[in-house]
Amino acid sequence: MTGAEYLIRPASQADLGAIAAFEVDIARVSFGDEAIADAEFHLRRVAGALAKPGEIMLVAVASTAPGAPVGWAWMSARTNSLTGERYGNFRSLAVAGGEARGTVGELLMAAILSAADEAGFARLSGKVNAANLGMRALYRAFGFTATHLTMEKRTLHPDKTTAGRTTGETSRS
């Protein structure tokens, strides 16, 4: 399969159901048993961001089925509060399974990087679960380098957080 068989276009309201399903998949890959797997939660979160300025939200579709997303990418504009530097926060990239998975992922990454360049971001930042080797490889293939490492330790009280909320209620983006 070639890139010519796919189109990258801005996400729309009509895509929200498919995007919410991709977000559930991302949550499961990233958080395992602690994932927020409620599609309605992700639908509301993405719908709220769709019309906001500074949100770059793209879908990949087969050229023969432009209404059915086979992948999705999301980057948000951010400003460093100390330096005033504008940067892009890479929030999501997900692709449906199948033989063209790599091609679609690369097309989405190239398109979102082009949009970030047009937006004038000084740098781009993204997080990925350490076990997500495919996304880590895609980041590296497009010139990203690891700069931070998050360390976690489970406590004897997994049902408590310092904010007094249960683990399942914490916000994830």
N, C-alpha and C positions, 0 to 999 in steps of 0.2 A: 504494500500500500504506500502511496505517496501523499505528500502534503496537499497536492492539488485536489484530492478527494474530500478535503475538509475545509471549512470556512471558520474563521474566528470573527465573532461579532460581539457588540456590547450585549450584556445580559439585559433581559426585559422582565416585566411582571409575569409574562406567560411562561418564563423559565423557572419561576420560583420553586415549584414542586420538585423538579429535577435537581435544582441547586440544593434544596434542603436535604434531599437524599444523599447527595455528595457530601454535605457537611456532616451528616450522621456517620457516613463511612470514614471520614477524616477523624471524627471524634473517637470512633472505635479503634482505629489504628493508633491514634495518639494516646488514648487514655484507658484502653482495655475495658475491664469491668467497671471502671469509674466514669465511663463515657456518658455524656448526656445524649441519649439515643432518641429523644423525643423530636420527631420531625417538625412538629408545630413550633417548638421552641426555636429551632434553627430557621424555620420559615419566617417567623416574626423578626428575628435578628437580622437576617439578610434583607428582608423587605424594608426594614427601617433604614438600612444603609444604602439601598439601591438609588435613592434620589438625592443622597447627600453629596455636596461638592467634595472633591478630593478622593472619591472612591472610584477605583478602576476595577470594573467587574466585567469579565469577559466569559463567553461560552464558546466551545468548539462544537460544531455540528457537521454531520456528513453533508456534502454538497447536494445529495439527493434527498435529504430530509432536514431542511434548515430549521424546522420547529422542534427538533428533538436533540437536546444537548447530550454530547458524549464526553464532555469534559468542561471544567470550569476553573477559573483563576480569579483571585481577588487581592488587590493591593490598596492600602489606605495611605493617604498623605498624612504625614506627621511633622511636627516642628519640635526640635530639641529645645526644651525650656531654658537651658543654660546658654546655648550658643546661638539660638535662632535658626539653626540649619534646618532646611526642609529635607525630609527623607521619606522613602517609601517603606512601609511596613507590609511585608508579604504575609498575607493572612491565610490564603487557601490555594491549593492546586490539587485537583482530583480528576481522574480519568476513569471512565468505565472500562471494564475488562475487555479483553479481545486482542487480536493480533496487532492492531494498530495503536495499542496503548502507548508505546514509546514515541511514535510519531506524533500523536495528539498531544502528549505531554510536552514535547519539544516545541510544537507550534504554539501552544499556550504560553510557555515560558518566553519564547521569542517575542510574542505579541505583547505580553505584559511588560517586558523589559523595554520594548520600543515605546509603549505608552508612558512608562516611568521616565524615559529619556525626554520625551516631549513635555512632560510635566516639570522638567528641570530639577529633579531630585539630586541632591549631592551624593547620596549613597542609598543603598537598599539593605534592608534587614529582614531576616525571616527565621522562624524557629521550625525545628523538625524533631520528631521523636527519634531518639538514638537508634531504635530498632528499624526505622523506616529507611532501609538501604536504598530503595529506588529513588526516593525524593532526595536523599543525601547525594546520590550520584548525579541526579539532574541538576541540583544546585552547583556541584563542582564542575559539571560539563559547561555551565554557563558563567563560570568565573567567580562564583561565591567561594569564600573561605571561612572556615570555622574560627570564630573570635571569642566566643563565650561558651562555657559549659555549665549547665545547671545540675547541681547535686541535690538529691532528695534522700531522706531517711524516713522510714515508717516508724511511728511512735507506738507506744503501748495503748494509746487512745485514738485509734483511727477515726472514731466518730466525732471528734472535736477538732475545731480549728481555732486559731488565735482570735478570729473574729466572732467566735461563738456560733458559727453556722455548721451544719453537717456537711460532710465532704460532698455529698450529692448535690448540694445547693450552691456550691461555689461557681463563680462565673468563669467561663472559658471562651476565648476567642481564637 
